[in-house]
Amino acid sequence: MDEQLIGDQTLKQSFLLLLEDSEVQGKVREIMLKPAVNRTLETTVVEDLALNDNTLTQELQEEGNNLDIEVIKLRSENEEMKEIIIKLKSLLGLKDSALNKSNEAILSLNQDKSGLEANLSTVTSNLNQNKQSLSEASSNYKYLKTEYDSIKAKYEEQEKKIAYYRDNFEEDLRIKEIYDALSTQTKLSTDNIFTDPSVKGLVACGIQEKYIFNLWDYIKAEVVKGNNSDQERIIQLFMLLFNRFKLAYPMFELQRVKAGDKFDTQSHIKHNKSENMSGDIQSVLFHGCINTKTGKVLKPSIVIL
């Protein structure tokens, strides 16, 4: 009942407000001036206005309700936003902490970078020095290689000369070597044979018939006595000189006698160490010499029976 009274009062107030409108007042005058037949239209207009007012009131109420709902919704969203803000602040706090740690890590990395750059600079400097040293070493190597090749070429040339002299004068050098190894006494005993003790002088004496046979006679005497420590060396010296002697006098040869051959007084001399008077030769102490053209024994071999 009270709600109806309130609605009526509202309607009246709305109506009174409409009556104050100049356009509405104009319409009312027109209606008042028209015949009674238009009264029905007036009633209809008033009813329509009342109906529209009720509809407007309902819409306003619905709009108010919607606004209340929106307010509640906004409050709920506001609370959610507060929670989100709190979380964001927390995340921002973590972010700041992480950012600080990141900054510290970056600072540490920058320090490491500076250290690495310093090390790189040192390594680069050392590398440049090593390159310089390598370049100098390479130059030295090329120089030394050139020197080595030159020395090697000279050495090979000397080796060729040495090989030539060895092949052609090996016996000459051996003659000199054996002679130098003789005792002073033996050298004095043969100084009438080897008047020049140089290589050339020794070879020159050896290729002359007079000196080669004088040497044979000296060796024979020493072998017979059997007390000369140079006996083996002096025999070797004779053999080498006789080889040279044969080049000049190919008709002369050493006797080809060996152990087991029959003793021949025309070709052999029996050594005093022999146990037999005749028979087979036990050993040859010193070979004799023959003339191959005539077959004559010039120097008999000294043997032991």
C-alpha positions in Angstrom: 0.0 0.0 0.0 2.8 2.4 0.9 4.7 1.5 -2.2 1.5 2.4 -4.3 1.3 5.8 -2.5 4.9 6.5 -3.2 4.4 5.6 -6.9 1.4 7.9 -7.1 3.3 10.7 -5.6 6.1 10.2 -8.0 3.7 10.1 -10.8 2.2 13.3 -9.7 5.5 15.0 -9.3 6.4 13.8 -12.8 3.2 15.1 -14.1 3.6 18.5 -12.5 7.1 18.8 -13.9 5.6 18.1 -17.4 3.0 20.7 -16.9 5.8 23.2 -16.3 7.3 22.5 -19.6 6.4 25.1 -22.2 5.8 22.6 -25.0 3.5 20.6 -22.8 1.6 23.7 -21.8 1.1 24.5 -25.4 -0.3 21.1 -26.1 -2.7 21.5 -23.2 -4.0 24.7 -24.5 -4.6 23.2 -27.9 -6.5 20.3 -26.2 -8.5 22.7 -24.1 -9.5 24.7 -27.2 -10.6 21.7 -29.2 -14.0 20.1 -29.1 -14.9 17.5 -26.5 -14.4 14.8 -29.0 -10.7 15.3 -28.4 -10.9 14.6 -24.7 -10.4 11.0 -25.4 -7.0 11.7 -27.1 -6.0 13.8 -24.1 -6.7 11.0 -21.8 -4.7 8.6 -24.0 -1.7 11.0 -23.9 -1.8 11.2 -20.2 -2.0 7.5 -19.8 0.9 7.0 -22.2 3.0 9.5 -20.2 2.2 7.6 -17.0 3.1 4.3 -18.7 6.3 5.7 -19.9 7.1 7.0 -16.5 6.6 3.6 -14.9 8.8 2.0 -17.6 11.5 4.6 -17.0 11.3 4.0 -13.3 11.7 0.2 -13.8 14.6 0.8 -16.2 16.2 3.1 -13.7 15.8 0.5 -10.9 17.2 -2.2 -13.2 20.1 0.1 -14.1 20.7 0.8 -10.3 20.7 -2.9 -9.7 23.2 -3.4 -12.5 25.3 -0.7 -11.1 25.3 -2.4 -7.7 26.4 -5.6 -9.4 29.1 -3.8 -11.2 30.3 -2.1 -7.9 30.4 -5.6 -6.3 32.3 -6.9 -9.3 34.7 -4.0 -9.3 35.3 -4.4 -5.6 36.1 -8.1 -6.2 38.4 -7.2 -9.1 40.0 -4.5 -6.9 40.8 -7.2 -4.3 42.2 -9.4 -7.0 44.3 -6.4 -8.2 45.6 -5.8 -4.7 46.7 -9.5 -4.5 48.3 -9.2 -8.0 50.0 -6.0 -6.9 51.4 -7.7 -3.8 52.6 -10.6 -6.0 54.1 -8.1 -8.4 55.9 -6.3 -5.6 57.2 -9.7 -4.4 58.3 -10.5 -7.9 59.9 -7.1 -8.2 61.7 -7.8 -5.0 63.0 -11.1 -6.4 63.8 -9.3 -9.7 65.8 -6.7 -7.8 67.7 -9.4 -6.0 68.3 -11.3 -9.2 69.2 -8.0 -10.9 71.7 -7.3 -8.2 73.2 -10.7 -8.5 73.2 -10.3 -12.3 75.0 -7.0 -11.9 77.5 -8.6 -9.6 78.0 -11.4 -12.1 78.4 -8.9 -14.9 81.0 -7.0 -12.8 82.8 -10.2 -12.1 82.7 -11.1 -15.8 84.0 -7.7 -16.7 86.9 -8.2 -14.3 87.5 -11.6 -15.8 87.3 -10.0 -19.2 89.8 -7.4 -18.2 92.1 -10.1 -16.9 91.7 -12.1 -20.1 92.3 -9.1 -22.2 95.5 -8.4 -20.3 96.5 -12.0 -20.7 95.6 -11.9 -24.4 97.8 -8.8 -24.7 100.7 -10.5 -23.0 100.2 -13.6 -25.2 100.0 -11.5 -28.3 103.2 -9.7 -27.3 104.9 -13.0 -26.6 103.6 -14.3 -29.9 105.0 -11.3 -31.8 108.3 -11.8 -30.0 108.2 -15.5 -30.9 107.4 -14.6 -34.5 110.4 -12.3 -34.5 112.6 -15.0 -32.9 111.2 -17.5 -35.4 112.0 -15.1 -38.3 115.5 -14.6 -37.0 115.9 -18.4 -36.4 114.6 -19.0 -39.9 117.1 -16.5 -41.3 119.9 -18.2 -39.3 118.7 -21.6 -40.5 118.9 -20.5 -44.1 122.3 -19.0 -43.5 123.5 -22.1 -41.7 121.9 -24.3 -44.3 123.8 -22.5 -47.0 127.0 -22.8 -45.0 126.3 -26.5 -44.4 125.6 -27.2 -48.0 128.8 -25.4 -48.9 130.8 -27.3 -46.3 129.1 -30.5 -47.3 130.0 -30.0 -50.9 133.6 -29.3 -49.9 133.6 -32.3 -47.7 132.2 -34.5 -50.5 134.9 -33.2 -52.8 137.6 -33.9 -50.2 136.1 -37.4 -49.7 136.4 -37.9 -53.4 140.0 -36.9 -53.3 140.7 -39.0 -50.3 139.0 -42.0 -52.0 141.1 -41.3 -55.1 144.3 -41.1 -53.1 143.2 -44.1 -51.0 142.5 -46.2 -54.1 145.7 -45.1 -55.9 148.0 -44.5 -53.0 146.7 -46.7 -50.2 149.7 -49.0 -50.5 152.0 -46.0 -50.5 150.5 -44.8 -47.3 150.6 -48.3 -45.8 154.3 -48.5 -46.7 154.9 -45.3 -44.9 152.9 -46.4 -41.9 154.8 -49.7 -41.6 158.1 -48.0 -42.0 157.3 -45.4 -39.3 156.4 -48.3 -36.9 159.8 -49.9 -37.2 162.2 -49.6 -34.3 165.1 -47.1 -34.5 167.6 -49.9 -34.7 165.9 -51.4 -37.8 165.7 -48.0 -39.4 169.4 -47.5 -38.8 170.1 -51.0 -40.2 168.2 -50.1 -43.4 169.2 -46.5 -43.9 171.5 -47.5 -46.8 168.3 -48.9 -48.5 165.8 -46.3 -47.5 167.8 -43.1 -48.0 164.6 -41.0 -48.1 162.0 -42.0 -45.5 159.2 -40.0 -47.1 156.4 -41.8 -48.9 157.8 -40.9 -52.3 161.4 -41.8 -51.2 160.3 -45.2 -49.8 158.4 -46.1 -52.9 161.2 -44.9 -55.2 163.7 -47.1 -53.3 161.3 -50.0 -53.5 160.9 -50.0 -57.2 164.7 -50.2 -57.9 166.1 -53.7 -58.4 169.2 -52.9 -56.4 167.3 -51.7 -53.3 164.6 -54.3 -53.4 167.1 -57.2 -53.5 169.2 -55.5 -50.8 166.1 -55.4 -48.6 165.5 -59.1 -49.3 169.0 -59.9 -48.2 168.6 -57.9 -45.0 165.3 -59.6 -44.2 166.8 -63.1 -44.9 169.6 -62.4 -42.4 167.2 -61.2 -39.7 164.9 -64.2 -40.3 167.8 -66.6 -40.0 168.9 -65.0 -36.7 165.3 -64.9 -35.5 165.8 -62.2 -32.9 164.4 -59.1 -34.6 161.1 -57.9 -33.2 160.4 -56.0 -36.4 160.6 -59.2 -38.5 156.9 -59.4 -39.4 156.7 -55.7 -40.2 159.8 -55.6 -42.3 158.4 -58.6 -44.3 155.1 -56.8 -44.8 157.1 -53.8 -46.0 159.0 -55.9 -48.5 155.8 -57.5 -49.9 154.2 -54.1 -50.5 157.4 -52.7 -52.2 157.7 -55.9 -54.3 154.2 -55.4 -55.7 155.3 -52.0 -56.9 158.6 -53.5 -58.2 156.6 -56.0 -60.3 154.9 -53.1 -62.1 158.2 -52.0 -63.4 159.7 -55.5 -63.7 156.8 -57.9 -64.4 159.2 -60.8 -65.1 160.0 -61.1 -61.4 157.7 -63.1 -59.1 157.7 -64.4 -55.6 158.1 -68.1 -55.3 154.9 -70.0 -55.0 155.8 -72.3 -52.2 153.6 -73.6 -49.4 153.5 -76.0 -46.5 153.5 -79.6 -47.8 155.7 -78.9 -50.8 158.9 -81.0 -51.1 162.1 -79.3 -49.9 164.5 -78.4 -52.8 168.0 -77.2 -52.0 168.0 -75.2 -55.3 164.8 -73.3 -54.4 164.7 -73.4 -50.6 166.9 -72.5 -47.6 166.4 -74.7 -44.5 166.0 -72.7 -41.3 168.0 -73.8 -38.3 164.7 -74.5 -36.4 164.0 -77.4 -38.8 163.8 -80.8 -37.2 164.4 -82.7 -40.5 167.1 -82.6 -43.1 164.7 -83.2 -46.0 161.1 -84.0 -46.7 158.0 -81.9 -46.7 158.1 -78.2 -45.8 156.4 -77.5 -42.5 156.1 -73.7 -42.9 157.4 -70.8 -45.1 159.2 -68.0 -43.1 160.1 -65.8 -46.1 159.3 -66.2 -49.8 162.1 -66.1 -52.4 162.1 -64.6 -55.9 162.4 -66.1 -59.4 162.7 -64.8 -63.0 159.6 -66.1 -64.8 161.2 -65.7 -68.2 164.3 -67.8 -67.4 162.8 -69.8 -64.5 165.9 -69.0 -62.5 165.6 -68.8 -58.8 167.1 -65.4 -57.8 166.3 -65.6 -54.1 165.4 -69.0 -52.4 162.6 -69.2 -49.9 163.4 -69.7 -46.2 161.5 -72.7 -44.9 161.2 -75.0 -41.8 161.3 -78.8 -42.3 
